[in-house]
């Protein structure tokens, strides 16, 4: 149970869920019956000006740390926010807040040792205002039927920044649900109730992150999945949460890139994050008899498919077509083909962004958050299988890894003679084995490294072969269904398609040799887990 923060100078875990609201729905939102039903006391409105500080090289941002001074009436309140660390949950941040005299940060007042760790090497004289927010905030305290206390805040205003004499700004219209006491699950329950009445979207970026983007839109996102460090004594239940929180963080970062940039890596990493999460659920599902898992898995498949066309077009343009057009410079057919595929990619990206802004997508995010924070798998009858959730994880990982490994060896039997379809099934099995090794390798130490390296090389090589094998059907889908009036241009496209297919056929011969070598090396890699008894192996 979380406690109310009574001492404004102390630190606390802040649990906060942010939602984007369309300004046209603001009045309707304020009149929602559920808000008046849960309201405890009267609401209040305040004007908040917050100035965010950092060094010229954004040293605080690089540490994922936010530092602001907020003006409320005659008070000046400085606040430091940092990541909460593993196991704290998807919504958690550490927060230190205190009154100060003046409008500049006073770092010496952050006496807590944990806060000080985040400020090592940062000197007050090096700090300068970077951007500011000016919002009108209306707050109400809500109390749920399960006695969770939530502060609802509606923020309207702007984020603004100055750069080289020019001013940049963007509007703010968002809802913040901050847990004051109770379970973080209650935030998702309330958000789902709101979403049933008025469309909202989950907002992953803080105001600070949006402010940094105003200063420099080219700032890189951290798109790769974070490594997962599991405690050797961790239970299966705790592992589910920790691994899925990691996958969710990866997913959210990729979603932000897709919605706010043209970086093709965003789509790629979004699919990777979704597949990783699907693999987690697939591994743990035998222990969890819960219809919610079926729903989440089904929606993940929908999202993976929704991102599929955009990713296929990216791969074709940037990895398959690029070297061909470089070699055949000046070929009009290849030029026309590239332009047509680029147009289709723009449409695919627009379609994917619509999906990420849809009611169905928000419903999935909120339902997944509620399930994770509320440990929804506990809502099942306890039997011999489900009881394993509360046992140490390590014995289970031995069984799972061995099962996936055995399945992969079986699918790869007589590797060089496998058909394209069977190679595809093998590649999927290898991908699942790789995800599992990434999830659990920290339990086994450095001895997992050689196996994982060979597995990765094999997966990458099979991926290249799969892309080559799919070229014919891909081109047929993209250029053979054009308007009949474009016959002349289609002839040019057909010629370009022939060049691409011929090039890929030549490449396939070289890759085939390489992938066979990768398979042989993989067969010689020693599994790093303990081999369980045959009756214990399951996939």
Rosetta blueprint (number, residue, H / E / L):
1 X L
2 X E
3 X L
4 X L
5 X L
6 X L
7 X L
8 X L
9 X L
10 X L
11 X E
12 X E
13 X E
14 X E
15 X E
16 X E
17 X E
18 X E
19 X E
20 X E
21 X E
22 X L
23 X H
24 X H
25 X H
26 X H
27 X H
28 X H
29 X H
30 X H
31 X L
32 X L
33 X H
34 X H
35 X H
36 X H
37 X H
38 X H
39 X E
40 X L
41 X L
42 X L
43 X L
44 X E
45 X E
46 X E
47 X E
48 X E
49 X E
50 X E
51 X E
52 X E
53 X E
54 X E
55 X L
56 X L
57 X L
58 X L
59 X H
60 X H
61 X H
62 X H
63 X L
64 X L
65 X L
66 X E
67 X E
68 X E
69 X E
70 X E
71 X E
72 X E
73 X L
74 X L
75 X E
76 X E
77 X E
78 X E
79 X E
80 X E
81 X E
82 X E
83 X E
84 X L
85 X L
86 X L
87 X L
88 X L
89 X L
90 X L
91 X L
92 X E
93 X E
94 X E
95 X E
96 X E
97 X E
98 X E
99 X E
100 X E
101 X L
102 X L
103 X L
104 X L
105 X L
106 X L
107 X H
108 X H
109 X H
110 X L
111 X L
112 X L
113 X H
114 X H
115 X H
116 X H
117 X H
118 X H
119 X L
120 X L
121 X L
122 X L
123 X L
124 X H
125 X H
126 X H
127 X L
128 X E
129 X E
130 X E
131 X E
132 X E
133 X E
134 X E
135 X E
136 X E
137 X E
138 X E
139 X E
140 X E
141 X E
142 X E
143 X E
144 X L
145 X L
146 X L
147 X L
148 X L
149 X E
150 X E
151 X E
152 X E
153 X E
154 X E
155 X E
156 X E
157 X E
158 X E
159 X E
160 X E
161 X E
162 X E
163 X E
164 X L
165 X L
166 X E
167 X E
168 X E
169 X E
170 X E
171 X E
172 X E
173 X E
174 X E
175 X E
176 X E
177 X E
178 X E
179 X E
180 X E
181 X E
182 X E
183 X L
184 X L
185 X H
186 X H
187 X H
188 X H
189 X H
190 X H
191 X H
192 X H
193 X H
194 X H
195 X H
196 X H
197 X H
198 X L
199 X L
200 X E
201 X E
202 X E
203 X L
204 X L
205 X L
206 X L
207 X H
208 X H
209 X H
210 X H
211 X H
212 X H
213 X H
214 X H
215 X H
216 X L
217 X L
218 X L
219 X L
220 X L
221 X L
222 X L
223 X L
224 X L
225 X L
226 X L
227 X L
228 X L
229 X L
230 X L
231 X L
232 X L
233 X L
234 X L
235 X E
236 X H
237 X H
238 X H
239 X H
240 X H
241 X H
242 X H
243 X H
244 X H
245 X H
246 X H
247 X H
248 X H
249 X H
250 X H
251 X H
252 X H
253 X H
254 X H
255 X H
256 X H
257 X H
258 X H
259 X H
260 X H
261 X L
262 X L
263 X L
264 X H
265 X H
266 X H
267 X H
268 X H
269 X H
270 X H
271 X H
272 X H
273 X H
274 X H
275 X H
276 X H
277 X H
278 X H
279 X H
280 X H
281 X H
282 X H
283 X H
284 X H
285 X H
286 X H
287 X H
288 X L
289 X L
290 X L
291 X H
292 X H
293 X H
294 X H
295 X H
296 X H
297 X H
298 X H
299 X H
300 X H
301 X H
302 X H
303 X H
304 X H
305 X H
306 X H
307 X H
308 X H
309 X H
310 X H
311 X H
312 X H
313 X H
314 X H
315 X H
316 X H
317 X H
318 X H
319 X H
320 X H
321 X H
322 X H
323 X H
324 X H
325 X H
326 X H
327 X H
328 X L
329 X L
330 X L
331 X L
332 X H
333 X H
334 X H
335 X H
336 X H
337 X H
338 X H
339 X H
340 X H
341 X H
342 X H
343 X H
344 X H
345 X H
346 X H
347 X H
348 X H
349 X H
350 X H
351 X H
352 X H
353 X H
354 X H
355 X H
356 X H
357 X L
358 X L
359 X H
360 X H
361 X H
362 X H
363 X H
364 X H
365 X H
366 X H
367 X H
368 X H
369 X H
370 X H
371 X H
372 X H
373 X H
374 X L
375 X L
376 X H
377 X H
378 X H
379 X L
380 X L
381 X L
382 X L
383 X L
384 X L
385 X L
386 X H
387 X H
388 X H
389 X H
390 X H
391 X L
392 X E
393 X L
394 X H
395 X H
396 X H
397 X H
398 X H
399 X H
400 X H
401 X H
402 X H
403 X H
404 X H
405 X H
406 X H
407 X H
408 X H
409 X H
410 X H
411 X H
412 X L
413 X L
414 X L
415 X H
416 X H
417 X H
418 X L
419 X L
420 X H
421 X H
422 X H
423 X H
424 X H
425 X H
426 X H
427 X H
428 X H
429 X H
430 X H
431 X H
432 X H
433 X H
434 X H
435 X H
436 X H
437 X H
438 X H
439 X H
440 X H
441 X H
442 X H
443 X H
444 X L
445 X H
446 X H
447 X H
448 X H
449 X H
450 X H
451 X H
452 X H
453 X H
454 X H
455 X H
456 X H
457 X H
458 X H
459 X H
460 X H
461 X H
462 X H
463 X H
464 X H
465 X H
466 X H
467 X H
468 X H
469 X H
470 X L
471 X H
472 X H
473 X H
474 X H
475 X H
476 X H
477 X H
478 X H
479 X H
480 X L
481 X L
482 X L
483 X L
484 X H
485 X H
486 X H
487 X H
488 X H
489 X H
490 X H
491 X H
492 X H
493 X H
494 X H
495 X H
496 X H
497 X H
498 X H
499 X H
500 X H
501 X H
502 X H
503 X H
504 X H
505 X H
506 X H
507 X H
508 X H
509 X H
510 X H
511 X H
512 X H
513 X H
514 X H
515 X H
516 X H
517 X H
518 X H
519 X H
520 X H
521 X H
522 X H
523 X H
524 X H
525 X L
526 X L
527 X L
528 X L
529 X L
530 X L
531 X L
532 X L
533 X L
534 X H
535 X H
536 X H
537 X L
538 X L
539 X L
